[in-house]
Amino acid sequence: MALYPPKCEYIFAPWYLEMFNKIFNVTNSKEILLDSLDPCEDSIDYYLSNGFVYSLISVYALIIFIGLFGSLCVIWVIVTSPSLHKTLNFLLLSLAFSDVVLTLSLPWTLIYNISYDYTLGPGLCTAIPPIQGMAVMSSIYALLLMAVERYQVILHPHHRGLFKTPLRIGMLIAVVWVIAICFQIPQFIVLSEEVLHHDIVVLSSHSGIPEITYRETIQICSELWAGNQQSLAYSIAIFIFIYSAPLMVIVVVYARIGYFIWFRPSPVVVLSANGNERARSQRKKIMSMLILLASVFAVCWGPYFVTMLVCLDGHCNPELTSYFQWLGHTNVALDPILYAYLHVRVREEFLLKLKTIRRRITSWFTFRKLKRSNGIRRRHTVSVAYARSEQQQQTGTTPLMSNSRRTFRHVSFVTSQTNSPALNIRGSKFPELSTDITATITPNTNRKSVTFANQNNLPGMV
């Protein structure tokens, strides 16, 4: 069931109520007429079907979960992995951040599309659509920068230009976001809540003057332009600068790169036959990922942008428009899936971090289990300092020498407070010592003491 149905009421002409009172000698003509008419709620056109509402809720819930979780994982992996701090991955980071911004605004879009009456307030009406437009524009221009970066790497590897240093890459990304914000300023100005009335004449006089009118009132969030020409110009600009022009440049750049990789040998790679083939194969994989990212963006957002350009008069089916908008928002859920499937380094780093987290969780649960079974367990560290001269370093003995160099070793172990364990820490920890060292913990005091099996070979304790 859709949310917030339209408000409805019957409007009676004042002269009609006076005439009714005189004819029937009553004073409550309005109440009598309302009782005689069908409830106005029965006349509302509930054009949003239950199937449409339920399908939109299910799909958006899936998009929000996958898009937000996947994009945050991509950001986390790239930021915390120094090996991924490269030009292309920085651009992927910007694209993932755009997806996060767009995903966080999708609950507003869902509520708006399944509601008849807008009730979310003027602040969100003014802010959310420009934020979504900013995220979409920054996404397509991040894809454009990736295409240009690959063009320079493959065709002109010795002239990196704008992509030479991380600072320049950061400046490029910042410029893209500034342009995206500036492009949405007109929407910040014209977006506002608007109240619409839809009147249907129920009863009229012989001269055509309405006596009883049925009225539906809804509130919407819309762009209030000064004229249709301004609205048309801005819509065309959105279609050109956010969709068609960047995609045309991407197609041309990738066509040039594809011809260079697949149909011509690379003259700039001076490697062995195997090395050249391996580099070519790696480039093909990266190119396939980037082309697929751009293609998915074009397919997902194309129908929506075309619909917005065609339906400037507002006579499009609202369900069809909502479905096309949902198709565009699907892009934020597909992007992290493509990263995980096609970007080998990101996938490997992500799996490595998952293994590390699982190992830490397993260790924590194991420690908790031992704590419950053997009492309170503590971690202790025994530090042994000894001295060795240059001569003794070669012979392997460890007497205390005046001209020696002091060396430290640390051993960390877990023990129970209820027992007094002894730990032999010679072996692999101190292979150069000529005596066994035994560390014990005094019960209840947590005091550490160190003894030596052979006091004659004491190697200078501190």
Buried (B, 14 or more C-beta within 10 A) or exposed (E): EBBBBBBBEBBBBEEBBEEBBEEEEEEEBBEBBBEEBEEBEEBBEEEBEEEBBEEBBEBBEEBBEBBBEBBBBBBBBBEEBEEBEBBBBBBBBBBBBBBBBBBBBBBBBBBBBBBBBBEBEEEBBBBBBBBBBBBBBBBBBBBBBBBBBBBBBBBEEEEBEBBEEEEBBEEBBEEBBEBBBEBBEBBEEBBEBBEEEEEEEBBBEEEEEBBBBBBBBBBBBBBEBEEEEEBEEBBEEBBBBBBBEBBEBBBEBBEBBBEBBEEEEBEEEEEEEEEBEEBBEEBEEBBEBBBBBBBBBBBBBBBBBBBBBEBEEEEBEBBEBBBBBBBBBBBBBBBBEBBBEBBEBBBBBBEEBEEEEEEEEEEEEEEEEEBEEBEEBEEBEBEBEBBBBEEBBEEEBBBBBEEBEEBEBEBEBEBBBEEEEEBEBBEEBBEBBBBBBBBBBEEEEEEBEEEBEEEEBBBBEE
